[in-house]
Amino acid sequence: MKPAKWVIKSQEEAKNFKIFDIQEIRAISPRTGDELSFFLLNCQDWVNVIPITKNNEIIMVEQYRFGTSKIELEIPGGIIEKNEEPIEAAKRELKEETGYEGTKFTYLGYVDPNPAFHTNKCHSILIENCKLTGKQNQDPGEDITVKKIDKEDINIFIQKGLIRHSLVICAFNLLNLN
């Protein structure tokens, strides 16, 4: 027997922050009839970029992440602006974070970051034939170092725990599925 959909009793914004808001939902359990509160994290969709050079190198970024208190090795990415398509956001984020641009763009798909409480999607885009065309244009909260990793070494980096960001690993998985 499949789980039943919960009946939404009420929805209201609990708190608004710069890049997301928190929404409280009161819903009735189809199993017990109890009314419970759930909290959702609402934000714009995200984009992850897998940029590859003509030499089969992946352009990656290193930056400090407060959630892990570590410098993490990731691919470029960020928030998709309102009225912006994922491929356009990928081009923008790649240029801003790395100074690189590419010539071939492939939409790989999306994942739901955490369906339990995130309402957004994370889209993955492959950008090929990337080359350095300018300087980085980082946001005030970014301090990014650009790294080039041979494409063949990505799975080794993941297996050794050098790439730990779950959405980055999902992007590489989507690349391998295509």
N, C-alpha and C positions, 0 to 999 in steps of 0.2 A: 504494500500500500504506500503510495506516495504521500509526502507531507502536504498538508493543506496550506493555502495562503492565509496569512494573518489579516484580520480586519483592522484597518487604521481608524482609530478613534479621534486622534488630534495630532497636529504637527505645528511646531513653532520653533523659531530661531532661538537658540539658547545663548549663543555668543558669536560675535563676528570678529574675525581677525583679518589681517592684511591679505593673506593668500588663501584662506579658507574660512568657512563658518561651521559652527556646530549646531545641529538641529536635533531637537528632542521629538521623538515620536512615541505616542501612547498607542498600543495595539493590543488586541484581544487574541489570546492563544486559541487556536481552533481545537486543541486537544483538551485544555483544562478550563477554558472560559475565563481565565484570569487576565486582568488588564495589567500590562507591564510597560516600563519605559525603556526605550532604546535610543542611543545617540549616534547620529550620522555625521561623518566628516564630509562636508560639501566643498568641492573646489573644482576649478577648471580642469579639463582633461590635460594629461601630460604627454610629452613626446620624448622618445629615446632615439638617438641617432647612431647607426653603425656606419662610420665613415671609413672607406677603404681607398688607399692610394693605388696608383698604377703598379706599384711594387708589392702589392698585396699586404700592406701594413694597415693595421687598424689604428686610427687616431683616437687616443684615449685621453682622459683628464684625471689628474689627481687633485683632490681638495679635501680640506678638513671637514668632517661631518660631526655635528654636535650630538646626534643620536647615538653614535658609537664612540665618540671622543677619539676618533682616529682619522688619519689621512687615508682616504679610500680611492682605489683605482676604478674608474667608471667610464662610461661613454658619455658624450655630450647629451644634454637634454634639458627639459624645463617645462614650464607651463605654456599651454597653447592659449594665445590671446583670444579674446572674444572676436568672432567672425573670421578667424584664421583657420585655414585647413592644416591638417597634420604635416603634409609635405612642406608647406610654406614655413611652418613653425620649425621644422627640422632644419631647413636651410638657414633660418635666422639664428637658431641656437648654435649650430655648428660654426657659423661665421663669428658670432659674438664670443663664444667660449674659446675658440681655437685659432681664428684667423684663416681657417681653411674653407674652401668651396669645392663642390663637385659638379659633375655634368650629367649623371644618370641617377634617377630617383625611383625607388621601388618601395611601395607600401607593403610591409610584411604582415601586419595584423595588429591586434591589440589584446591586452589582458586586463582583467579587473584586479586592481592592486590588492584589495581585501574586501570581498563582497559582504563581510560581516558588518562593516561600518563605513567604508569608502563608497561614494556614489560616482566617482569618476573612472575614466579609462586611461590606460597608458598605451599609446600607439608607438609602434616601432617602424623606423624608416631606414632603409639601406641607401646610402649615398656613395656612389662609385666615382672613380677617377679624381679623387680629392687631391688638391694641391694648395700650398700656402699662398694666399693672395693678399694678405694684409695683416694688421695687428689685431690682437684680442681687444674686445670691447666689453669687459666684464661689468656685471652689476656691482653695486657697492658692497653687497654681502658675499661676493665671490673672490677667491684667491686661488686661481687655477694654474697648474703646471700641465703642459701638453706633453704626452708621451706617445711614441709609436711602438706598437707591438706587432710582431709577425702574426698574421692570421692563423698560421698553423700552431702557434703557441697559446692561443686563447683557452682551449680546453685544459691545458696544463695549468695555466694561471687560475682557472676556476677550481680544478682538483686540488691545487696546493693552498687554496684559500686566499690567494692574492686578489681575486675579484670575488667580493662577497655580496654586493648589492643584488637583491633578489630580482628586481626589475631589469637590471642589466643582464643577468643570467637568462631571464625570460626572453629578452630581445635576441640574444645569441641563439637560443633554442628556436625561436621563430625563423631566424635566418637559416638554420640547418634544416628546417621543415620545408622551406621553399626551394 
